Amino acid sequence: MKKNKLLIIGGGFGGCTSARLFGQKDDWDITMIESTNELGGGVRTRFKSGHPYTFGPRHFLTHNEKVYNYLNEIVPMRRCAEHEFLSYIENDKNFYSYPIHEDDIPRMPDSKAIKDELNKLDEYFKDKSFALTHGNKILEEKASDYEDFWIRSVGPTLYKKFIKDYTKKMWQIDDNSVISDFSWSPKGVAIKKGPRAGWDTAISAYPIANDGYNKYFDETTQFVDKMLFNHRVEKLFPNKNKVLIDGIEYEFDLIINTVPVDDLIKESGLPKLDYIGRRIEYVILPVEFALPNNVYFTYYCGKEDYTRVCEYKKFSNYKSPNTLISLEYPVLKGGKYYPLPTAEMKLNYKTYCNLMNDKFICIGRIGKYNYRYDIDDVIEQALEVYENFK
């Protein structure tokens, strides 16, 4: 029996999940191509003096019980519902909970002005800001851009404290109004009541194993007929489902892509897609823990060059008298890790989509050029593609 030919481009969570799913069936011949010598990308666990770490914090977060159960069966997970975030506000010389917590407002030196602003907020936004869920689009009805959304949701003072400079730093921009993806709050709400845990309404978890998700990645090769490490697709012909690898053209019945489409489709006249990279510095400190109990990482909302500090032991439960932390710096040139969420870039990405046929499928944060997608979304997208083509 002739097998369908599947090409998977990229060996991160999207690629590995696709390979695992399609590899369960005998009617698919699977080729996976990965530009490095190992699978997992930035989610792969590495070790520094025994300390496990990843390229930035990579905990698993989802509202989808099915996706959690799928991963948990392969990589047993530990729930970390106590996970808290702190933001350092430079002008206040103080840390506060993030999401912005209403119980912290009385501690702020300008609390009276903040309360006055909150009382004057548009009732539509004031009500919604306490219940805003990830991906909720209802606020787009009134807010015109990212800056407008936050000012309407929390007032100008809290926006300036927590959001304004951090967003500029995060995306390396001068004007936050260019951000068009504003229908979500990074931690689920604009202002929070009740528990201080960042994700008390969702499943927050991390692998129990010392090497994190590595088992998931390393076992993937057994589902693949042809594994090409240290290779890249030189060019993609999307309407023909052909690719150029090592100067040779290959045709596939289905292509699942998880890497930047602008690295693959190289027709003349196509618009550019902008990405933000990351530079990360790792430091081992002579203390058992550097951050307070339940605090996994901290944000820095002022003029510092770095956006956050992560303490990896909080995720991994690694036992040591020392601790490993990282400082994360956004950079314009340093890898294609975060698609820029502006209206211009979304339109540019659609130009690439218009060249694709229904047998060339992009999934994941980079493949679909959507910053909001995380591990759970990528797995969910791979499951959906499998259901459509199995």
N, C-alpha and C positions, 0 to 999 in steps of 0.2 A: 504493500500500500504506500502510495506517495504521501510524504509528510508535508505539512505546511511549514514554510520557512519563516522563522521569527528572528528579528534582530533587536537586541536590547542595547541601547546606547547609554552607558554610565552604570557604575556598580555601587551606587548608594542604596538607600532604602527603597526607592522606587524601582530601580533595576533589579535588585535582589528579590523583592517581593514578586515582581512580574515573573522572574525566572522560576521561583518556587512554585507559583501557581500553574503556569503553563507547563512546567516540567513534570507535573503529576500525570499528564496525559501523553499517550504514546504517539499521537498524531501531529506533534509539533517537533520540528528540528530547530534547536535554539542556539543562536550565536550571541554571545555577550562580548562587548568591547569596552575596555576600561583603560583610561589614559595612564594610570599608575600601575604599580606592581601588586596592589592589594585591593580588596573590596571594603566598602564602608565609608569612604570619603571622610568628611569632617566628623562623622558620628563614630568612627572607629576609635576604640580605646587604645591609647598608648601609655607608656610608663616613664616616669621621671623619678629616678632614685626609689623605685618601688611604688610610687604614687600613681594610681590610674588617673588619666585625664583624657578629655576630648578637645576638639577645636571649639572652645566655648562650651557653655552648659548645654547638655543634650538630654534633658529629662523628657520623659514621655508624658504627654498631656492630651486628654481627649474627653469628649462627652459621649463618645460612641462605645458602649459596652462591648459590642461585637468586635470592634477593632482591637480593643484592649485584650479580650479573651484570645483572639487570634495570636497576638504577639506573646502573650503570657504563656501559651502552651508550648512555644518554642524557646523563649527566653524568660524563665520565671522572674516575675517582677516584685518589687517591694513598694508598697504604697507610701507616699510621703505627703500626706494631706496637710501636714503642719508647715509646709513650705511658705516662708514669709519673704517679702522684699522690703528693702529700705532705699530711700532716695536721700542723697545729701544735698541740702539747699545751702549754697555757699553764703548768700547774704545773711541767712539766719544762723549760720554756723551750727547747724543741727541736722540730725537725721529724722525723717518721718516715714511712716508706712507708705508703701505704694502697692495697689492703687491708693490715691488720696483718701485718707480715712477721716470721717467727720469728727472723731474723737481727738484727732491731733490738732484741729483748727484752734482750740483755745490755747494751745501751747505756742502758737505762732505770734511773733511780735506785732503783726498787723491783723490780728484776728478780728477786730471790730470792723475794719474795712472789708475783710473777706465776708463776714456774715452779712453785712449790708449789701454786698454785691450778690450773694447767693439769694437773699430775699427778693432781689429785684429781677432775678432771671426770668426769662420767658417761661411761663408755667409748663408749656409743652416740653421744653428741654429739661426743666428742673425735675419733672416727673420721670422722664425717660432716662436721665443720667444715672438714676439709682438702679435701673433695671436693664441697662444696655447690655446686650449679649453679643458675643463674638459673631461678626458677620451681619449684624442687624442693619438693615438698610433704611429703616423708617426715618431716621434723622436727615437723610438726604433731601427730604421734602423741603427743608427750610435752610439748612446750613449750606453755604456756597463753597467752602473749602475746609481744609483741615484746621487752620487757625480759627476760622469762624465757628466751626463746630465746638472746639474746646472752650473758646471764650463764652459762647452761648451756654455751654454745659457746666462750667465751673467758675466763670467770671474772669476778668482780666488779671487779677492779682495771682490767683492760683495757677492760671495759665502761664504767667511769666515765671513763677517759681519752679514749676515742675515740668512744663512742656516746651516752652519757647526755645530756650538755648539747647536743651537736650535733643530736640528734633532737628535743629539746624546742624548740630554736631553729628547726630546719627546718620543723616543723609547728605552731609557736606554741602548744604545749600545756604543761601542768604535770606530766603523768603519762604516761610512755611506755607504760605497760601498756594504755592505751586503743587503741594501734595493734594491729590484728588481723592485718595482712598481714606476717607474720614468717617466711614459708617461703622467703625468698630473702636473699642477701647482695648489696648494691649493686654489688660488684665481683666477684662470682662465688664468693668463698670467705670464711670467717670469719677464718682465719689462713692465710697463704700461705707456701709454700716455693718455692725456685727463683728464676726471673726476677722482677724487680721491676716489669716492665711490668704495668699494670693489667689489660690484656686480652690476654694472650699466648695464650689458648685460643680467641679469637674474631677475626673480621675487624674491624679498626679502620681507618677511612679518612676522607678528606675530599676535597671536589672540588678538582681541579687549577686550575680557572678562578678568576680573581681575584674574580669575583662569586658564588662558591659555587654554590648550587643554583638561582640565579635563572633560568637557562635552562629548567630543568624547570618552574618555575612560569609564566614568561612565555609559553612555547609552548603551555601548556594551553588558552588561549583559542581556538586553532584547532580544538579538539576539541568546543567547546561551541556550541550553536545560539543560546542566549540567555544573555549574561553580564550579571548585575546587580551592579555595584559600588555601594558606599555604600548598601546595602539590607539589611534584616533581615526575617526571618519574624516577623510580629507575633504570630501564634498558629498552633499546629499542632493539627489534629484527627486524632490518630494512627490511630484505628480506621477513619476514612474516607479516610485519606491525602490530606487536604485541608490547605491552608495559607492563611493570610491575609497578603497582601503589598500594601502601599499601599491597604489597605481593601477589596481585592478577593479573593474566594475562588478558588483554583485547585486542581484535582485532578490527581494524578499516579499512574502505575502503580507506580512505585518511588521511594522517598525514601531517600537515603543521607545520614545526618547526622553531622557531626563537631564540633558545638558543644554547649554544655551543654543537656541536655534540659529542665532547669528554666527555661531562658529561652524554651523553645518551648511546652511543655505547661503550661498555666496554669489547670488546673481547680482549683476551691476544695478546700481540705482536704489538698492534697498536701504531703508533708514537705519540709523544706528540704535542700539539698545544700550542704555546706561545701567551700570551696576555699581554697588558700593562694596569695597573689599574690607578685609580685616587684617590687622597686625595684632598679634597676641603675645604678650610677655608673660612668662611663667616664673614664679618665685617661690622657693621653699623657705618657710619661716620657722624659727625655733620655739614654736608654741603648739600645743595640741590642737587648739582651734583659734582662728583669728576673728571670726564673726560671731555675733551673739547666738544664743540658742535659737534654733528654727530658722535663722536667716541664712539663705543659701548664696545669695549674691546681692550686691548693692549697686544702685544707679548713682551717677554723678551728673547733676543737672546744671552745673555752672560752666566755667570757662576751661576746666581741665580738658586735656586732650583725649582722655579715655572716657568711655561711656559707662563701663561697669567693671566690678571686681567680683570674681567667682571663687568660691572655696569648694573644691571638688570632693573633699571628704564628706560634705553634707549630703551629696548625692550617692556616693559609692559606699559609704560606711567603712572606708579603709581605716585600719587601726595603725596609728603611729604617734609617737610623741611630737612629731613635726607635722606641718600642714602645707599643702600646695595651693597657692592662689594664682589667679591670672588677672592681668589688666588688658582690657580689650579696646583697641583703637580703630575707629573707622578710617578708611583711607580710600582715595579715589582709584588708586592703582594698587591692587593687592588681592586679586582674585575676584571672580564673579559670584559673590555670595548672596547679595541682597538686591533684587530688581527694584529699580527706582519707581515708587508709586505715584507717578504724575500722569495727567491726562495725555500729554504728548507721547510718553513712552508706551502707554496702553494702546494708543492708536498705531504706533509703530509696530508693536507686537502683532496687532491684528493684520497688518500688511503681510507678515510672515504666515499667519494662519490661513490667509486667503490663498496661499500657494500650496497648502497641504490638501491631500485627499483623505478619505475616511479610513485609510489603512496606515496612515502615519499619525500616531497618537503621542502627544506630549503629556507628561504627568510631572507633578512635583513643583516645588517652589521655583526652580530655575527653568525647567522645561516649559511650564505654563506661565512663566514670568509673573509670578504673584507672590509677593512677600508674605502674605498671610498664611500660606500653607506650611504646616509642620509635619512631624513624623506621622501622626495619626491620619492627617489628610492624604499624605502620599500613599500610605497603605490602603486607605479607603478608595483612592483613585485607581490603584492597581487592581484591587478586587473588582471594581466596576468594569474595567477594561476586560478582565478575564471573563466575567459573566457575559459580556457582550460578544466575545469571540471564541469561547471554549467549544 
